[in-house]
């Protein structure tokens, strides 16, 4: 699993610390082009460069498919660096030759940057336009720099995570939404039907198991959506933010899928029923809104969904009696 690149945008002083990391690395390998890549599950993004070699065609913001880059070959599980001193002699890289030639890269060193949990952030890289050697001492020093940088990333990452479910927390929602503020999209306000009764009757251990499983279900749901993310507001209340999607029919498909996903649970407690209700608030380009307004609208729609019998969804602004609420 990788840290979402949108999360990185919320980190305090990221650019400043990344620049310091690159400066230190350039002191160790002064003849190399140094940069930091971020890796998602499908993309490789160059976040920061230390440019002392105009012959290297790599720039900040450069994005390529993960399979077209060298960094996806780095062994994050073992934490070992990847070294190619003469790429032209590596026959297993033939399918990457066009990409490497366009970037004018003929020597490569990739140092993995990852969190203690195993989530990968990306790589600290050093490249050259000609075949080049990387001595062991320099590699070890770069590994130490990458490790220190990972400590900073760990602190920032945990600041925006709900430790029980692994989803983002309220702080992330408020900070990132204000920082990015997409032009349009939708909020799903989700509440677990029957959770309070189960929690009161069977205790917090069972309640925590339910919340953890809800987190897993929401992560599975997010695999279907690009750029969406989930937040645990607190208790059994969650938010899914889907940017750039405002079509009611498409959002209805997502909501139905999520309602169905929240009906099956791994734990076995007799005489209990657990499901989810969803309130949906849509915002459009040129619309005047605040995050709190959108959350309030979604919360009111959630209340209407529960009034219609729970285990369903409802769009904000629709009369719950007009047939627009869908009950599964």
Order of alpha helices (4+ residues) and beta strands (2+ residues): alpha-alpha-beta-beta-beta-beta-alpha-beta-beta-alpha-beta-alpha-beta-alpha-alpha-beta-beta-alpha-beta-alpha-beta-beta
